[in-house]
Amino acid sequence: MFRNIIAQNKAKKIITEQIKNNKIPHAYLFIGEDGVGKKKTALEFAKILNCTINDYSKTDIGACGHCAACEMINKDSYPDLHMINFAKQEEMPDGEGEKTKLGIDLIRYMQKYVYMKSAEGKWKIFIIEPAEKLTIDAFNSLLKTLEEPPKHTILILIAKHRETIPTTILSRTQTVFFQPLPKDEIVKYLQQQHSLDEETAAKIAEDAEGSFGKAEYLMLNTQNEYASLWKELTGKKMPAADLLEKSRQVSRDRDTALSILDIITESAMKSFRKEPEKYIDIIEKLSEHKIYLTRNANPNTVLDNLFLYINSKTV
């Protein structure tokens, strides 16, 4: 079970044993940093319990992933899966205007569905995220549901830190801890999902603190930081001093310089497809300069020459 969840073996083992022994608690508290798989595990849990092809009571294979129930859960359209979050609070016509807290009206909204009969599946699942953002009134209202839970209904609270949850709630939920992800798993993920080279992926993974979410944020931030370089270099004639200063600012080390070359090359290829004759020499120059970097040429010198060349050829 949970074969789609990377790492988190202890968390997966706890929930898997409960499913296999038919001793599923009515409420869970998933604790861990953002981006380590808490929500994904909750959704996979919903699929396992409601899959119409692989019956969890007869097999430990897990969800099939392609039956009607699994597909609807993947698309966030399953009628017995309810996301209790800021997005849902905003949708409520009479919901609270508070943007930083999940209020009591949201929990009351949830409770109407908690006590209804399942619309389609075997189990109703309610995922509350981020649980630490519930107001005191909302926690108190939730407590009533936890004290008298309906059958075949599971509440999954998702939070970063256990200390942010009232003890009255803790005592009525099964706490499952999610650990930071191994760096090699993050490297593999970045390579497979975002086509990053190993060096760039490893550098991002080093700073990601075991979180896929943070790794993606760092990746996008890095790309955004340098994505505008091509437009700057090709947009207008720049003084040599400005170009050299720009090079100095971004040529922090060899790995960074290689990443910048990859980002510029991607932009250059788009321009090349539109005007091949204008950009063919620049594409060749980019390839040459990447070779220089791999042969231990000074990153600052390489980018100096490249920025001057691109600006002179395109403007």
N, C-alpha and C positions, 0 to 999 in steps of 0.2 A: 504493500500500500504506500501511497505518497511517493511514488517513484519519480514524480515530476518536481518534487521539492529537493533542492540542492542542499546537501549537508543536513544539519539539524537532526541528527540521528536519535538523540535522546528524546527530543520532543515528539518525533514521529513514532518512536517505540512506545511511549506512554499512551498516545492516542490509539495506535494500532492495537495494543493489548486490550484496551477498553472496548474497542469495536468488536474484536474477536471473541471476547468473553461476555459480550452483550451487557456490559456494565458502563454505559455511557452516561456521564454526569449531565445534568440539565443546564449547567453553566460553566464556562471556562473563562480564564483570564490569561491571555497570551501576552507575555512580557518580553521586551527586547527592543533594541534600537530600530529605527526606521530602516527599511530596505533589507531586512535579513530573512524575510519569508513569512512573517506572521499572517498577513492578510491572504497571501497565496495559499498557505496551509489551511486557513479557515475555508476558503473557497473550494479547495480540493476535498476537504472534509465534507462539505455540503454535497459535492458530486458523488463521493463514495456512498453516502447514506441514501441518496435518491436515484442513483444510476439504475436504469431499467434493464440493463443487459447483465452486468456483473452484480449479483446479489451479495452484499457484504456478509450476510449470515451463512453463506454457503462457500464463499471463496475469499481468499485474502489477496487477490490480484489487485483490487482497488477499482476505481472508476474506469469505465471504458473510454471516456473522453469524447465519444461521438454519437451517443444516443440523444434523443430529444432533450432529456433533462440536462445532460452534460453540456450540450450545445447552448441551451438557454442560460445556464449558469455562466458559461464562458462569455455570453453576450449581455450579462446582467439583466436578463428578462424573465428569469424563473419566478413564478408567482409565490413560491414558498421560501424564497430567499430575500431577506429584507436588509438593506444597508441603512444603518442608523448613524448618520454623519451630518456634517455641515451642509452638504449638497441637498440632502433630504430636508433639513431644517429650512433651507431657503425656498424649497418648493411648496412648503406648507402655507396656505393662504392666511391662516391665523397664527403662523409661527412667530416666534420671538425675533426681534430685529438684531439681537446680540450676535456679533460676528466672531467673538473670541470664546464663547461658551456654548455648550449644548444644553438647552433648557428643558424644563419640566414638560412643556407642551410636546416636545419631540418624544419623550418617553411615554406620555399619555397616548400619543398617536401610535406608537409601537404597540402598546398594550391592547389596543383594539384588535390588532391582528394576532397577537399572542394567543388570545382566547378564542379566536375563530378556528373553524375546522380547516384542515389543510386544503388548499385549492387544487393541488395536483399530486404532490409527492407523499412519501412516507413520513418525512420529517420537515418541520418548519425550522429555519435557521435565521437568527437575527445577529448581525455583526455590528457591534457598537464601536466606532472608531472616530477620533481618539477618546478612549474612555476617561482619561484624566481631565478632559475638558468639560465633563458633566458638572452642572452646578450642584450644590448641596441638596437643593429641592429635588433635582432630577435623580440624584443617587437615592434619596429617601423614597421616591416614587418607585424606582427600580427595585428597591429592596422588597417591596410587596410582591412583585412578580417572582423574585428569587425564592421567596418563602412559600409560594403556592404555584409551582411551575406546572403547566399542563403536560400531559404525556406527549412524547415524540416532538418536543420543542427544545431547541438548544439555543442558548444565548452565548455569544462569544464576545467578550470585551477585549479590546486590543489597546495596549498602553506601553509606554517606554519603561516606566519605573513602578515597581510594586508599591513604593512608599506614597505614591500619589492617589492611591485607591483607599477609601475608608475601610477600616477593619471589619465593619459589618458586612461589607460586600466581599471582602477577602475570605471570610469564614464560610461563605455560601458559594464559592466558585473553586474550580480546580485550576490551580496556577500551573502554567506550562511555560518554562523559560526557553527563550530562543537566543542562541549564542552568536557572536560575530562570526562571519563566514571566513573560511580559510582564504588566504591571498591567492593561492593557485586556482581556486574556483572562480574568483573574481577575474583573474587574468583570462581564464578560459572563456568565461561569459563575455567579456569585452571583445575577445577575438572572434567568437562565433556570432554574437549578436550585432556587433558594430564594426566588424572587419578591421580592428586595430592591429597594428603590428605588435609583436611580443614585447618589445622594449617600451613602447608607449603604454601598453596595457599594464605592464608590470609597475611602471612609475605611478600610474593612477591608482592601482591596487594598493600600493604602499601607503597612500594617503587616505584611502577609503574607509579605514577603521572597520573592516569587516562588513561593509554595507554595499549591496548592489545599488541602492538608491543614491548613496553618496558618490559612488564610483561614476554613475551616469551623470550626476550633477557636475562632478569635476571634469568629466570628459566634455560635456556641452560647454562648460565655462571656458575650458581651454580652447575649444574650437571657436567659440564666439569671440574670445579675446583676439584671435588672429584672423578670423574670417574676413574682417574688414581690410586687411592688409592689401589684398589684390586691388580692391577699389581705390584705396589710397595711392597705390603705386601707379595705377593706370588712369586715374581720374584727372590729374592735372600735372603740369610741369612743376617739379619741386626742386628747391635749391639743394645742391650736393650736401651741404651741412645738415639739412633737415633729414635727408635720406640716411646719412651716416648716423645721426642721432637715433633715428627710428631703429636702425639695425642694432645699435648698441643696447637699446632698451629691451629688445626681444631675444637677443642671442645670449641667453643665460648660460647654456651649456650645450653640449653636442646633441643630446636627446631632444631638447627643446627645439634646436635648430632643425633637426630632422623632421619633427612634427610640423613645424612651420612650413617647411618645403612641401610636405605632403598636402597640407591645407591649400597652399598657393597653387600647387600643381593641379589639384582638383578644380579650382576656379579657372585656371589657365586652360584646362581641357574643355571647359564649357565655352570659353571664348574661342578656342581653336575650332570647335565644331561649326561655329557661326562664320568665322573668318580665318580659315586655315592658313592662307598665305601670310597674313599679318602676324600670326602667333607661332608658326612652325619653329622659328629660330629660338623663341623663348622656351618652348617645350624642350628643345634639345639642350638649351643652357641649364634648365632646371635639372635635367637628368645628369648632366656633367657635374653640377655643383653637389648633387647628392652623393656622387661617387667621391668627390673631394672630401666630404664630411666623413664618409666611411673609412677614408684613408688618413684620418686624424688631422686634416687641415683645421686651422683655427676657425671656429664657428663665426666669430665676429667678422673676420676677413671674408669668409665665404658669403655671408649675407650682405656685407658692404658692397662687394662686386655685383652680386645678384640684384640688389635693389636699384643700384645705379643703372645697370643694364636694362632692367624692365622698364624703368621710368623713361629712359632715353629712347627706347624702341616703340613705346606705345602712345606717347603723348606728342 
